[in-house]
């Protein structure tokens, strides 16, 4: 009996924590559109991006997640450029963690406005506002949790799911060199079910700066601050560009909850552009004790884009 209750309690805790941490946002270095709905339409392109992440390889039933996104930009008022332009897109995201799983569908819309332009200095400033309508299905499969001969009223031995909807909102200020943004995820009040809190409000603040030379080489440091419920984290990232074809970088995550906090992981990531295709790979290693029991986490990205012209992307994108 105690074993049954203990197992179910761990599963419920796992579901609650995964819901709070929104693992979809962990892949923003592979797909920056996942970080803010206000980023959709920032490029004059139509893009398709597929990501695949396997966490804590070597551990049985370790978390894994995949995402598929499509994004495009359009100008509804061609004869009035001061009205700005718009972006729309969508994401499909799946996350599996042992007996629990989440499927996430999202529709994105953003409006971009030019707020300053100086042709002589080649300076253009933009701001954008974005919304994401998100649907979630959380699942718990109890069929393999416990032996059949245990009779605990908490344990049903079936598969259960709950479906819910929420909103994300974001705002961006960006130039060719600087990006500053803020995202609020799950802005509607939290709802409760047998899974506990389905939604917990999360906040993300981020800043990035990019410096490039005439040969297409450059350096881009960035930082992302995250507030998951009561958990506070900061990511520090640094990326090098080589001829606008290859990039490589390092990332570090730190937990700010107590005192000086705790190191969480370090990551190495790289990417390659080939004509309309883009490819990315990332490896991260947990600095916590759990890192002793696995071989790290691996992420892959494949993208395809159709652009109207050669582009020099804004910072952090």
N, C-alpha and C positions, 0 to 999 in steps of 0.2 A: 504493500500500500504506500509506504513512504517513498519507495522507488518510483512508483507511478506519479505521485504528486510532485516529486522533485523533478522528474523528467518534463512533465507538462509545464511546470513553473519556468524551467530553463527555456523551453520553446516559446512561451509567452513573452519572456524577457527578450529573447532574440528578435521576435517579431516587432516588439516595441522599439528596440534600438535601431533596427534596420529602417523602420518607418521614419524615425527621427532623422537618421543620417542621410536619407535620400541618396543611395549610392549612385544614381544617375549623374549626380553632380561631380562624382569622383573622376569622370572621364573628360573633363573640360580641356585638358592639354591635348587630347586627341581630337576633340570636337568642341570648339569654343562656343558654338551655338547653344550647347547644353547649359551654359552658365547663366544666360540671360535671354529672355524673349525679345529684349530690345535690340539684340544683335542681328536679328533676321532682317535681311535687306541691306546690310552694311556694305556688301560687295555687289558690283554690277554683274552678278553671275547667277546661274542656276546650279545648285550643288546637291549631290547625293553622298552621304557619308555613312559607312557601316563600321561599327566598333565591336570588339569582342574582348572581354576581360575575364581572366581566370585567376582568382585570388588564392593565396596560400597553397600553391601546388604541392602535392605530396601528402596532403591531408584528405581523409575521406569526407565526402559530401561538403567540400569547401565551397564558398560562395563563387558564383560565376554570373556574369551579366552581359547582355548584348543590346545594341541599339541600332536603329536604322532611321536616318533623318533625310528629309528633302526640304530645300529652302530656295527661294527665288525672290527677285526684286522687280518692282514695276512702278511706273509713274502714271497715276491716273489722270493728271492734268498736264499733258505734254506742253500746252501753250502757256502754262503758268508755272514756271520752274520754282518760283518763290514758295509755292505750296508744298514743296518737298517731294519725297518719294516714299513708297511703302514696301514692306516685306511681308511675305507669308511663308509658312512652313509647317512641318509636322514631324513628330517623333513617335516611334514605337520602341518601347524599352521593356526588357524582361530581366528579372533578377531571381536567382535561385540560391537558396541557402539552406541546405539540409532538407527538412520537411516543409519549409516555408518558401513561398514564392510570390512575386509581384509582377503584374503586367501593367504597363503605364502607356496610355495613349495621350498625345498632346497636340493641340492645334495652336499655332503661334501667329501673332500679328504684331507688326511694329510700324510706327510712322516716324520718318526722319525729316528733320528740318535743318537747313543751312542757316546758322546764326551769325556768321562772320566770314567775309571773303576779302582777301587782299591779293590781287593778281600779280602785282609787282613783286611781292615777297613770296608768292606761291603758297599762301596760307589760306586754308579753309577749315572752319570749325563747324561741327555738326552736333546736334543733340537728337536723341531718339527715345521714344516711349513704347514699351511693348507689353502685351498681355499674352498669357498662355492658359487656355482652358484644358484642364487635365482630368482624365478619368483613370481610376486605379481599380485593379482587382487584386486583393490580397488573398492568398490561399494557404491552408494548413492541411497537410496530409498526415493523418495519425495512423494510417494502416500499418506502417513499419516501425512505429515507435516502441511498442510494448508487446510482450508475449500475450497470446490470446487468452490464456487461462487466468489473467489478472482481472478482477472485477472491481474497477475503480469508477465511481460515478462521473469523475471528471473526464475520464478517457472514453471516447465514443468509438474509436476504431474506424472512423470514416474520414472523408475529405470534406473540408468546409471552406467556404469563401465568402468574401464580402466585397461589394462594389460601391465606390463612392466617387464624388467629383469635387474639384477644387480649382482655385485660380492662382496663377503666379503673375507677378508684375515686376517690371524692371525699367530702369532709366540709364541712359548712357550719354556721356560727353566724349567726343573723340575728334582727333585730328590725325594727320599722317604719322605723328610721333607719339601722341599721348592718348590714352584711354582711361577714363574713370567711370565706374559704374556701381550700381546698387541693385540687388535683386531681393524680393521677398517671395518666398515659396509657401504655398498653402495659406493664403491670406484669410480665407474664410474660417469661421470658428471650428474648433476641433469637434469631431463627432466620435462617439464611443460605440463599441460593439463587443462581441465575444473575444475579439482580438485585442481589446484595450483601446487606446487612442489610435484611431485610423490616421489622423493628421496631427502633426505638430508644426507650428509655424517656424520657419527657418529664414535666416537672413545672410546675405553674402555682400561684402563690399570688396571691390577689386580695383587695382590700378596697374597699368603697364606702360612702358616707355620703349620706343624702338629708335635706334640710330643706325642709318645705313650710309654707305659710301657709294660712289658712282659705279663701282664694279659689282654692286648687288650684295656686298658682304655687310653684315651688321650684327648688332647685339641688342637683345631685348630682355631686360629684367622685369619681373612682375611679382605682385603679391596679392593674395586672396585671403580675406578674413571671413571666417564662418562662425555663425552662431546657431547651433543645433539645440533648441530648448535651452538648457543651462550649460551645455558644452560649448567651449570656445576653442577654435583652432585657427592657425595661420599657416598658409603655404607660401614659401619663398621659391621663386622659379627664375632660372636664367637660361636663355636660349641664344645660340650663335647661328647666323645665317651664312651660307657659302654660295655666292652667285645666284641667290634666289632659287636654287635647285635642291640643296641639301641643308638640313638644319640638325643640330644636336644640342642637348641641354641637360641640366640637372634640376631637381626639385627636392624640397625638404619640407616636411610637415611637422608642426609642433603643437602640442596640446597646452592651452593656457589656463586650464581650470584651477590649478592649485600652485600658489607660489610662483616659482620659475617654470612650472609646467613640466612636460615630459616629451621627449622626442618620440615620434610615432613611426615615420619611415623616411627613407631616402630613395629617389628615383632617378634613373637614367632614361632619357627618351631621345628619339631621332625620327627624322622624316625625310622623304624623297619626293620631288615633283618630277613627273615625266609626262610632257605634253599635257593632256587633260586629266591625267590620273595623279593621285597622290597616295602615298603609302606611309604608314607610321608604325613604330614599335616602341613600347615602354616596358621597362622592368623596374619594379620597386621591391625593396626589402624592408620588412618590419624591424624596427629597432627595439620593439618591446619583447617581452619574454616569449611570446608566441612565435617570434622569428626563429627560435631554436628548433621548432618542430615542423618547419616547412621550407620550401625552396624558393620562396618569394612569389611575386605576382607578375603575370604577363598580360600585356594589352596589345592588340593589333587594330589597325585602322586602314580602311581602303576607301578612297574618295574619288569622285568623278565630277568635273565641273565644266560648264559651258559658259564662257564669258564673251561679252560683246567686244572687249578690247583688253589689251594687256593692262594689268592692274598692279598697283603698289598698295598693298593692304594697309589699313589703319593699324596702329599699334595694338599688340596683344591678339590680333586676329591672324 
